[in-house]
Amino acid sequence: MTESAGTEPLGVGIIGLGTVGSGVARVLLEHPERMQRRAGRPVVLRKAVVRDLSRSRGIELPAGMLTDQVDEVLNDPETGLVVELIGGLSPAREFVERALKAGKDVVTANKALIYEHGDALCALAREQGKTIAFEAAVAAGVPIIGSVGQALAANQITGIEAVLNGTSNFILTEMSHNGLPYDAAVQLAQERGYAEADPSMDVDGTDAAHKLVILTQLAFGTRVPLDAFIRQGIDTLELADLQYARELGYRVKLLAVARIRNGLLEMHVEPTLIRRGHPMSTIEDVYNRIQIDGDVVGRVWFSGMGAGQAATASAVVADLIDTASGRTRLNFPLLDLWHQREPVPVLPADELSRRYYLRYNVIDRPHMMADVTDILGRQGISIASVMQHEAPEIDCTSDSDEEPIVPLVIMTHRTTEGQMRSADREIAQLQAVRMPRVRMPVDG
């Protein structure tokens, strides 16, 4: 037990009582003995701050505990820890800064906040002699922040590969296993509470990219801006792409990668074909999986729920217990969000070397395939295989002059992203090529 923990009760204020906040409040109210046993002191929920007092939240709080005045938490001398669960950048940043300056420790699940301002907030916490814990900000129920920052401290991390967005993984699972079109799979994710009303940050790769940047800063001590690496989501994919991948012996996952190769940091977030049977290909639904390579431990895997109330609330409460017990204070100085090591140069995207899956929707005309493959050849791209299903039969009695459109699926040998982009731009100019065009890397 450290001097900061003691045996005095720790007063907790929650800002934001949505899905996760309600889950955290429920644990604190229903399991006080468990909390005291694991924290070494009583942990008492004092206030929960919401914007709308009239809204139903599926949890009954004791009289006087619910408030719409954040100052009742931030100015309360009996509240020693603030849990920020409102999400977004503003006013979350202001609330966290005020809490730290008021001498309160902070726990947050806000990945966007940590991505944008984590280094500054950690520096402020250090100046104030306080801590900020954010295990739930990356991979929800998977304890990856503590593992990278503490459990693997003996290692120089050399690589991270991960499925980091549970919402996208759920959507891909429904498309692949149950044949749901993309829009229907998104709607189902929303109905299950795994996707927001506006799911764009989940499906366009931004959420996974934020998480990868946080892990990269912890693992490699260097901060990489989003525009320095490829970030592509699953929102360009169609059900056909997952079906073709299956025919070819692969599964599609939104894969986040950061690894050191020849002194350069290779980093990207993209839908990726992964060979069926590989551990990363078998992760389903809202689960996350993270592969870490270290120079001492070798390769280790972490898996768990990456979305939903229970998983995120579990990580928040774990951070709360660690803070109450004093463990966070011991480990906080080791975090690399505020110490910068020598920056690792990022490999330019055009120099990435990998194999590719390509799908072009083309009008079924003579020489169409030859036109596409000729462009690939001129760019120095070698073709491994071509798949083109038979075009639908045309009703010769119809007056329609509409020509059938068929997908042309190509698997390449290893080539560079720069070569692939050049070829794709040229192919897009062909009169018989129709949108959308899909390009995905092949892992391995």
C-alpha positions in Angstrom: 0.0 0.0 0.0 1.3 3.4 -0.9 0.9 6.6 1.0 -1.6 7.8 -1.5 -3.9 4.9 -0.9 -4.3 4.6 2.9 -7.5 3.1 4.3 -9.7 6.2 4.1 -12.7 5.8 1.8 -12.1 7.0 -1.8 -15.0 9.2 -3.1 -15.7 8.6 -6.8 -17.5 10.9 -9.2 -18.7 9.7 -12.6 -19.1 12.2 -15.5 -21.4 10.5 -18.0 -24.0 7.9 -17.1 -24.5 6.3 -20.5 -24.1 2.6 -21.3 -20.6 2.3 -19.8 -21.2 4.7 -16.9 -24.3 2.9 -15.8 -22.2 -0.4 -15.8 -19.5 1.2 -13.7 -22.1 2.7 -11.2 -23.8 -0.7 -10.9 -20.6 -2.4 -9.9 -19.7 0.3 -7.3 -23.2 0.2 -5.8 -23.8 -3.6 -5.9 -20.4 -4.9 -4.9 -18.9 -2.6 -2.2 -17.3 -5.4 -0.3 -15.6 -6.7 -3.4 -14.3 -3.2 -4.2 -13.0 -2.7 -0.6 -11.3 -6.1 -0.6 -9.5 -5.5 -3.9 -8.8 -1.8 -3.4 -7.7 -2.1 0.2 -10.1 0.7 1.2 -13.8 1.6 0.7 -14.7 2.9 -2.7 -17.8 5.1 -2.6 -19.8 6.5 -5.5 -20.7 10.1 -4.5 -22.1 11.7 -7.6 -23.0 10.9 -11.2 -23.2 13.8 -13.7 -25.6 13.7 -16.6 -26.9 16.3 -19.1 -30.6 15.3 -18.8 -32.0 14.4 -15.4 -35.3 13.2 -16.8 -33.8 10.5 -19.1 -34.2 6.8 -18.0 -30.9 5.0 -17.6 -31.8 1.5 -16.5 -30.2 2.0 -13.1 -31.7 3.4 -9.8 -29.3 5.6 -7.9 -29.7 6.7 -4.3 -31.5 10.0 -3.8 -29.3 13.0 -4.4 -26.6 11.1 -6.2 -27.6 12.1 -9.8 -26.8 15.7 -10.8 -26.6 17.8 -13.9 -23.9 20.1 -12.3 -20.4 19.0 -13.0 -19.1 21.3 -10.4 -20.7 19.1 -7.7 -18.0 16.5 -8.7 -15.1 18.7 -9.7 -15.3 21.0 -6.6 -16.2 18.3 -4.1 -13.3 17.9 -1.6 -14.5 14.4 -0.7 -14.2 13.2 -4.3 -10.7 11.9 -4.9 -11.2 10.2 -8.3 -13.1 11.3 -11.4 -14.3 8.8 -14.0 -14.8 10.6 -17.4 -17.2 8.7 -19.6 -18.8 11.3 -21.8 -16.5 10.7 -24.8 -15.4 13.2 -27.4 -12.9 16.0 -27.0 -14.9 18.9 -25.6 -15.9 19.3 -22.8 -14.2 16.1 -21.8 -10.7 17.6 -22.0 -11.7 20.6 -19.9 -13.3 18.4 -17.2 -10.2 16.1 -17.0 -7.9 19.1 -16.7 -10.0 20.7 -14.0 -10.1 17.4 -12.1 -6.3 17.0 -12.2 -5.8 20.6 -11.2 -8.2 20.1 -8.3 -6.0 17.3 -7.0 -8.1 14.4 -8.2 -7.0 11.3 -10.1 -8.7 10.4 -13.3 -9.9 7.3 -15.1 -11.2 7.5 -18.6 -12.3 5.3 -21.5 -12.1 8.1 -24.0 -9.8 6.9 -26.8 -10.2 10.1 -28.9 -9.1 12.2 -25.9 -6.1 10.1 -25.2 -5.1 10.0 -28.9 -5.4 13.8 -29.2 -4.3 15.0 -25.8 -3.0 12.0 -23.9 0.6 13.3 -23.7 -0.4 16.7 -22.5 -2.9 15.3 -19.9 -0.3 12.8 -18.7 2.2 15.6 -18.3 -0.4 17.7 -16.4 -1.1 14.8 -14.1 2.6 14.3 -13.4 2.9 18.0 -12.6 0.0 17.8 -10.2 1.2 14.6 -8.5 -1.9 12.8 -9.8 -2.5 10.0 -12.3 -4.7 9.3 -15.3 -5.6 5.7 -16.2 -7.1 4.7 -19.6 -7.0 0.9 -19.9 -10.6 0.9 -21.3 -9.6 3.3 -24.1 -8.0 0.5 -26.1 -9.6 -2.9 -26.7 -12.2 -2.5 -23.8 -12.0 -5.7 -21.8 -8.5 -6.7 -23.1 -5.8 -5.5 -20.6 -3.4 -4.4 -23.3 -2.3 -1.0 -21.9 -1.1 -2.5 -18.7 0.5 -5.4 -20.6 2.5 -3.2 -23.0 3.4 -0.6 -20.4 4.2 -2.9 -17.5 4.0 -6.7 -18.0 6.2 -6.6 -21.1 8.5 -3.9 -19.7 11.5 -6.3 -20.1 11.0 -6.3 -23.9 11.8 -4.1 -26.8 8.5 -4.4 -28.7 9.1 -5.1 -32.3 5.6 -5.6 -33.7 1.9 -5.2 -33.1 -0.9 -6.8 -35.2 -4.4 -6.5 -34.0 -8.1 -6.5 -34.6 -8.9 -3.4 -32.5 -12.5 -2.5 -33.4 -15.2 -4.7 -32.1 -18.0 -3.0 -34.1 -16.3 -3.6 -37.4 -15.4 -7.2 -36.5 -19.1 -7.8 -35.6 -20.2 -6.4 -38.9 -17.7 -8.5 -40.9 -18.7 -11.6 -38.9 -22.4 -11.1 -39.8 -21.5 -10.5 -43.4 -19.2 -13.6 -43.6 -21.2 -16.1 -41.6 -24.8 -15.0 -42.0 -24.7 -13.5 -45.5 -25.9 -10.1 -44.3 -25.3 -7.2 -46.7 -23.2 -4.4 -45.2 -26.0 -2.0 -44.4 -28.0 -4.7 -42.7 -25.0 -5.8 -40.6 -24.4 -2.2 -39.5 -28.1 -1.9 -38.5 -27.9 -5.1 -36.5 -24.7 -3.8 -34.7 -26.7 -0.7 -33.8 -29.6 -2.7 -32.5 -27.2 -4.8 -30.3 -25.6 -1.7 -28.8 -22.3 -2.3 -30.5 -22.4 0.7 -32.9 -23.3 4.3 -32.4 -26.2 6.0 -34.3 -23.4 7.4 -36.5 -21.0 4.5 -36.8 -18.6 6.3 -39.2 -15.5 6.3 -36.8 -15.9 2.5 -36.3 -16.4 1.6 -40.0 -14.0 4.0 -41.6 -11.0 2.8 -39.6 -10.6 6.0 -37.4 -11.3 4.3 -34.1 -8.9 1.4 -34.8 -6.3 4.0 -36.0 -6.6 6.0 -32.7 -6.1 2.9 -30.7 -3.1 1.8 -32.8 -1.5 5.3 -32.3 -1.9 4.9 -28.6 -0.3 1.4 -28.5 2.5 2.6 -30.8 3.3 5.5 -28.5 3.5 3.1 -25.6 5.4 0.4 -27.4 7.8 2.5 -29.5 7.8 5.9 -27.7 6.9 7.8 -30.8 3.7 9.6 -31.8 2.5 9.0 -35.3 -0.2 11.4 -36.8 -3.1 9.8 -38.6 -2.1 11.2 -41.9 1.3 9.5 -41.8 -0.1 6.0 -42.5 -2.8 4.2 -44.5 -6.2 4.2 -42.8 -9.0 2.5 -44.6 -12.2 1.1 -43.2 -14.7 -1.6 -44.1 -17.3 0.8 -45.5 -16.1 0.2 -49.1 -16.5 -3.6 -48.9 -19.4 -5.6 -50.3 -20.7 -9.0 -49.3 -19.1 -10.3 -52.5 -15.6 -9.4 -51.3 -16.0 -11.6 -48.2 -17.4 -14.5 -50.4 -14.5 -14.2 -52.8 -12.0 -14.2 -50.0 -13.6 -17.3 -48.6 -13.3 -19.0 -52.0 -9.6 -18.1 -52.0 -9.0 -19.5 -48.5 -9.0 -16.3 -46.6 -11.0 -14.3 -44.1 -11.3 -10.5 -44.1 -10.4 -8.6 -40.9 -9.9 -4.9 -40.2 -6.2 -5.3 -39.3 -4.1 -2.7 -37.5 -0.3 -3.2 -37.9 2.7 -1.4 -36.4 6.1 -3.1 -36.7 9.8 -2.2 -37.0 11.4 -3.3 -40.2 15.0 -2.3 -41.1 14.8 0.6 -38.6 11.6 2.0 -40.0 8.1 1.9 -38.5 5.6 0.2 -40.8 2.1 1.2 -39.8 -1.4 0.8 -41.4 -5.0 0.1 -40.7 -6.9 -1.7 -43.5 -9.3 -4.5 -44.3 -6.9 -7.4 -44.9 -7.1 -10.9 -46.2 -5.8 -13.3 -43.6 -5.3 -17.0 -44.3 -8.1 -19.2 -42.8 -6.9 -21.0 -39.7 -4.5 -18.2 -38.7 -5.3 -17.1 -35.1 -6.2 -13.6 -36.3 -8.7 -14.9 -38.8 -10.7 -16.8 -36.2 -11.6 -13.9 -33.9 -15.4 -13.2 -34.3 -18.2 -10.9 -33.3 -17.2 -8.0 -31.0 -14.0 -9.7 -29.8 -10.6 -8.1 -30.2 -7.3 -9.9 -30.7 -3.8 -8.5 -30.3 -0.5 -10.0 -31.2 2.6 -8.5 -29.6 6.2 -9.5 -30.6 8.9 -8.8 -28.1 12.6 -9.4 -28.3 12.6 -11.4 -25.0 9.2 -13.0 -24.7 8.7 -13.8 -28.4 5.1 -13.7 -29.5 2.1 -13.3 -27.1 -1.6 -13.0 -27.8 -4.4 -11.2 -26.0 -8.1 -11.7 -26.7 -11.4 -10.4 -25.3 -14.5 -8.4 -25.9 -13.7 -5.1 -27.6 -17.1 -3.5 -27.3 -20.2 -3.4 -25.1 -21.1 -2.3 -21.7 -19.7 -5.1 -19.6 -16.3 -5.3 -21.2 -15.6 -1.5 -21.1 -17.0 -1.2 -17.6 -14.8 -4.0 -16.4 -11.7 -2.2 -17.6 -12.8 1.1 -16.1 -13.5 -0.5 -12.7 -10.1 -2.3 -12.9 -8.4 1.1 -13.4 -10.4 2.5 -10.5 -9.3 -0.3 -8.2 -5.7 0.1 -9.2 -5.9 3.9 -8.6 -7.6 3.4 -5.2 -5.0 0.8 -4.1 -2.0 3.0 -5.2 -0.9 0.7 -8.0 -1.5 3.3 -10.7 0.7 5.8 -8.8 3.5 3.3 -8.9 3.2 2.5 -12.6 2.2 5.9 -14.0 5.8 7.3 -14.2 6.7 4.5 -16.6 4.1 5.3 -19.3 5.6 6.6 -22.5 2.8 9.0 -23.4 4.8 11.7 -21.9 8.3 10.6 -22.3 9.5 10.8 -25.9 12.2 8.4 -27.0 14.2 8.9 -30.1 11.5 9.1 -32.9 11.3 6.1 -35.1 11.0 7.2 -38.8 7.8 5.9 -40.5 8.1 3.9 -43.7 6.4 5.9 -46.5 3.1 4.3 -47.5 4.2 3.9 -51.2 7.1 1.7 -50.1 4.9 -0.9 -48.3 5.5 -4.3 -49.9 2.8 -6.9 -49.9 0.4 -9.0 -52.0 -3.0 -7.6 -52.9 -6.6 -8.7 -53.5 -8.2 -6.6 -56.3 -11.8 -6.4 -57.4 -12.8 -4.4 -60.4 -16.5 -4.3 -61.6 -16.2 -4.4 -65.4 -18.5 -4.4 -68.4 -18.3 -7.9 -69.9 -16.6 -7.1 -73.2 -13.9 -8.9 -75.2 -10.3 -8.0 -74.2 -11.5 -6.3 -71.0 -9.4 -8.6 -68.8 -6.4 -8.2 -71.1 -6.7 -4.4 -70.7 -6.6 -4.6 -66.9 -3.7 -7.2 -66.8 -1.7 -5.2 -69.4 -1.8 -2.1 -67.1 -0.7 -4.2 -64.1 2.1 -5.7 -66.2 3.3 -2.2 -67.3 3.5 -1.2 -63.6 5.6 -4.3 -62.8 2.9 -6.1 -60.9 2.9 -9.9 -61.2 -0.5 -11.7 -61.2 -0.8 -14.8 -59.0 -4.4 -15.7 -60.0 -7.5 -14.4 -61.7 -11.1 -15.2 -60.8 -14.1 -14.2 -62.9 -17.5 -15.8 -62.5 -19.7 -16.3 -65.5 -21.7 -13.3 -66.5 -25.5 -13.5 -66.1 -27.4 -14.5 -69.3 -28.9 -11.7 -71.3 -32.5 -11.8 -72.5 -32.0 -11.5 -76.2 -35.7 -10.5 -76.7 -35.3 -7.4 -74.5 -35.0 -4.0 -76.0 -32.4 -3.1 -73.4 -28.9 -2.4 -74.6 -27.5 -2.7 -71.1 -24.3 -4.7 -71.0 -23.7 -7.1 -68.1 -21.3 -6.0 -65.4 -19.1 -8.7 -63.8 -16.5 -8.6 -61.0 -12.9 -9.3 -62.0 -10.9 -10.6 -59.0 -7.2 -10.6 -59.1 -4.6 -11.8 -56.6 -1.1 -10.3 -57.1 2.3 -11.4 -56.1 4.2 -9.1 -53.7 4.4 -5.5 -55.0 4.6 -2.0 -53.6 1.7 0.2 -52.6 3.1 2.9 -54.9 3.0 0.6 -57.9 -0.5 -0.5 -56.9 -1.8 3.0 -56.6 -0.3 4.0 -60.0 -1.9 0.9 -61.7 -5.3 1.6 -59.9 -5.4 5.2 -61.2 -4.8 4.0 -64.7 -7.3 1.2 -64.5 -9.9 3.6 -63.2 -9.7 5.5 -66.6 -10.7 2.4 -68.6 -14.2 3.0 -70.1 -15.5 -0.4 -69.1 -14.5 -0.2 -65.4 -17.3 0.7 -63.0 -17.2 1.7 -59.4 -16.6 0.5 -56.8 -13.0 -0.7 -57.0 -11.7 -2.6 -54.0 -8.1 -3.2 -53.1 -7.0 -5.1 -49.9 -3.6 -6.3 -48.8 -3.0 -10.0 -48.1 -1.3 -10.7 -44.8 1.8 -12.8 -44.8 
